[in-house]
Every structure is written in structure tokens, then in C-alpha cells.
Amino acid sequence: MERDVNLQAYWLWLSDRGQIWPLQSEGQPCSIISADLHNISQNEALPLEGIGNQEAAFSLQGFGYKRPKLLIIGDAPMNKEESDMILNMIKAMGLSTSDSVFVADFFEGLSGYPSSENFAFASEQLNKYVNSCPTIECILSLGVLGAKILYGESANISDVKSKWLDCPANGSIPAMATYHPRDMIKRPESKKPAWADLQNIIAKLNP
């Protein structure tokens, strides 16, 4: 019970700098934790080594563990504030980019809104990655662009958010969409429903 309270406090009380404010629980404040990005290269492409009978596997731009059980779909490389928040989200789920999570980046260096060709290429890259990595148990997409990368350019975030749907690239992998960190920074009230989405991810990964 104490762990659940701490995790909820950890998520709902994120500060603008990637920390949480203490939340009193039975007279005991939970500790303040800050995300550490010093050992993470956001733009590092992490190739998967050969898996099974494959001589080589596909790789994506991003950061994290190269054989993840949770794949998180972003859009472009995140700034420091957004990265702090995504790492806090991962920690709140009891996971880590060092042994269980990969955060994929798309549209690096793109100026303006992605074109149909950009979305098609991103989806193709995602499909190749998903089908070359058998360790993936669950996918979480972030924001409007993340949902479109996962489900197609015509996808509407309001139609897919907080719902378990099959990954189009691999029907055996469940996927869910939630808010992007930049959305939550702009609209702090969206942190609470996002926490509910993270709880669903936790339950799916720990049946």
C-alpha cells in the first residue's frame, strides 16, 4: 500500500524540474526524487543484436534498453524538461531505461508538421522494429503524433487514448495511447488521467 501511495505521489506531484513535492501519507512524506539524465544519450540509436535465427535486427533512433518489454513511441527527441518527465513516468511504473524500456524518437530535425510521407516512413520504421524485437510485451504511444505513428495518419488521439488496442504491426502486442510530456507540461491537469493510463500499463506487464 505504501509503495502505491509513493508511486502515485511521485507521478501526480511532478514539479516543472522533474521532481515531486512531498505528499503526506499517514504522517510520512514520500521522498523527493529527481531524474538523472547524465548517463543517457537521447539521440543514440541502439541497434538490436541478432535475435533467434535473425542475422541482424532493425534499430530505431531513441534511448533506453535495446530489448525492451515496454516500447514507448515519441515523436522528436525531447528537451530536458520533457525528458525529465518521461523518465519519471517510467520510474513511476517501476521500470527503467536500463533494463526494460526503450523510448523511440521520430521526426528528428523536421521543421513543421510531418507530411504524409513522414508519417508513412515513421510507421514503416516502427513496424520493422516491432517485428524484429520479440521481447516487446506492450506499447505506449505519446500524444497526437505518437498515436498517428502507431495507428496511422488518420488516427485521432481522442479515439485511441486510454484504450487497449492491438498494435497494427503485430496484433499480438497490446498498445495504448496517452498524453505526451509536453502536453502535460502545458496542461498539468492531464497528469491525473495519464497516471490512470500508466496504471493500466503496469497491470498489463504484471498480470
C-alpha positions in Angstrom: 0.0 0.0 0.0 2.8 2.4 0.9 4.5 1.7 -2.4 1.3 2.5 -4.3 0.9 5.8 -2.4 4.5 6.7 -3.1 4.2 6.0 -6.8 1.0 8.0 -7.1 2.6 10.9 -5.3 5.7 10.5 -7.5 3.6 10.9 -10.6 0.9 13.4 -9.7 3.2 15.8 -7.9 5.9 16.2 -10.5 7.4 19.6 -10.5 8.5 21.6 -13.5 12.0 20.3 -13.0 11.2 16.6 -13.0 10.8 16.3 -9.2 7.9 15.6 -6.9 6.7 17.6 -3.9 6.3 15.6 -0.7 2.8 14.3 -0.2 1.8 13.4 3.4 0.6 9.9 3.8 -0.2 8.7 7.3 2.1 11.4 8.6 5.0 10.3 6.4 6.1 12.3 3.4 7.4 10.4 0.4 10.9 11.3 -0.7 11.7 13.8 -3.4 13.3 12.2 -6.4 14.9 13.8 -9.4 15.5 12.3 -12.8 19.2 11.9 -13.8 19.9 12.2 -17.5 23.7 12.4 -17.3 24.2 8.8 -18.5 21.5 8.9 -21.2 22.2 9.9 -24.8 18.8 10.9 -26.2 19.9 10.7 -29.8 21.7 7.4 -29.6 20.5 4.7 -32.0 20.6 1.4 -30.1 20.7 -1.5 -32.6 19.3 -4.8 -31.6 21.7 -7.7 -31.8 20.8 -10.8 -33.7 17.8 -12.5 -32.1 17.0 -16.1 -32.7 17.8 -17.0 -36.3 18.0 -13.4 -37.5 21.4 -12.3 -38.6 20.6 -8.7 -37.8 17.6 -6.8 -36.4 16.3 -3.4 -37.1 17.0 -0.4 -34.9 15.3 2.9 -34.1 16.5 6.3 -33.0 16.0 6.9 -29.3 17.3 5.9 -25.9 16.8 3.0 -23.5 17.2 -0.8 -23.3 17.7 -2.4 -26.7 15.5 -5.4 -25.9 12.6 -3.8 -24.1 9.4 -5.2 -22.7 7.8 -1.8 -23.0 8.2 0.3 -26.1 7.3 4.0 -25.8 6.7 5.9 -29.0 7.5 9.6 -29.0 7.8 11.9 -32.0 11.0 14.0 -31.9 13.9 14.0 -29.4 12.6 15.5 -26.2 14.1 18.6 -24.5 15.4 18.4 -20.9 12.1 19.2 -19.2 10.2 16.6 -21.3 12.9 14.0 -20.8 12.8 14.5 -17.0 9.0 13.9 -17.2 9.2 10.7 -19.3 11.9 9.3 -17.0 9.6 10.0 -14.0 6.8 8.3 -15.8 8.9 5.2 -16.4 10.1 5.2 -12.8 6.5 5.5 -11.6 5.7 2.3 -13.4 8.6 0.6 -11.6 10.6 0.3 -14.8 13.9 1.6 -16.1 15.5 2.5 -19.4 18.5 0.4 -18.3 16.7 -2.9 -18.4 13.1 -2.8 -19.7 12.1 0.3 -21.6 13.1 1.9 -25.0 11.8 5.3 -25.9 11.8 5.7 -29.7 12.2 9.1 -31.4 10.9 10.0 -34.8 10.9 13.2 -37.0 14.3 14.3 -35.7 15.4 17.5 -37.4 12.0 18.0 -39.0 10.7 21.6 -39.2 6.9 22.0 -39.2 4.2 19.4 -39.1 5.1 16.0 -40.5 3.9 15.2 -44.0 2.0 12.1 -45.1 5.4 10.8 -46.4 6.9 11.4 -43.0 4.2 9.5 -41.2 4.4 6.6 -43.7 8.2 6.4 -43.2 7.9 6.5 -39.4 5.3 3.8 -39.4 7.4 1.6 -41.6 10.4 2.0 -39.3 8.2 1.2 -36.3 6.8 -1.9 -37.9 10.2 -3.2 -38.7 11.4 -2.6 -35.2 8.4 -4.2 -33.6 8.7 -7.3 -35.7 12.4 -7.7 -35.1 12.1 -7.5 -31.3 10.2 -10.4 -29.8 10.7 -9.1 -26.2 8.2 -6.3 -26.6 5.1 -7.0 -24.4 3.4 -3.7 -24.6 3.5 -0.4 -26.5 2.7 3.1 -25.1 2.4 6.0 -27.6 2.7 9.6 -26.6 0.5 12.4 -27.8 -1.1 13.1 -31.1 1.9 12.3 -33.3 2.7 9.2 -31.4 -0.8 7.9 -31.9 -0.6 8.7 -35.7 2.8 6.9 -35.9 1.3 3.8 -34.3 -2.2 3.7 -35.7 -1.8 5.6 -39.0 -2.0 9.3 -40.0 -5.8 9.3 -39.8 -5.9 8.3 -36.1 -7.5 10.7 -33.7 -6.0 10.8 -30.2 -9.4 11.1 -28.7 -10.5 7.9 -30.3 -7.5 5.8 -29.1 -6.4 7.4 -25.8 -6.6 5.2 -22.7 -7.9 2.2 -24.7 -6.2 -1.2 -25.2 -5.9 -1.8 -29.0 -3.8 -4.2 -31.0 -0.6 -2.9 -32.5 -1.2 -2.7 -36.2 2.3 -4.0 -36.9 1.8 -7.1 -34.7 -1.7 -8.0 -33.5 -0.3 -10.0 -30.5 1.1 -6.8 -28.8 -1.3 -4.6 -26.9 -0.9 -0.9 -27.3 -2.3 2.2 -25.5 -2.0 6.0 -26.2 -1.6 8.7 -23.6 -0.6 12.3 -23.3 2.9 13.5 -24.4 5.0 15.0 -21.7 4.9 18.4 -23.5 1.1 18.3 -23.3 1.2 17.6 -19.5 3.7 20.4 -19.0 1.3 22.8 -20.7 -1.8 21.3 -19.1 -0.9 19.9 -15.6 -4.5 18.7 -15.1 -3.8 16.0 -17.7 -1.3 14.3 -15.4 -4.1 12.6 -13.4 -5.7 10.8 -16.4 -2.2 9.9 -17.7 -1.4 8.3 -14.3 -4.5 6.1 -14.8 -3.1 5.1 -18.2 0.3 4.2 -16.6 -1.5 2.1 -14.0 -3.1 0.1 -16.9 0.4 -0.4 -18.4 1.7 -1.7 -15.0 -1.2 -4.1 -14.7 -0.7 -5.4 -18.3 3.0 -6.0 -17.7 2.4 -7.6 -14.3 -0.7 -9.8 -14.7 
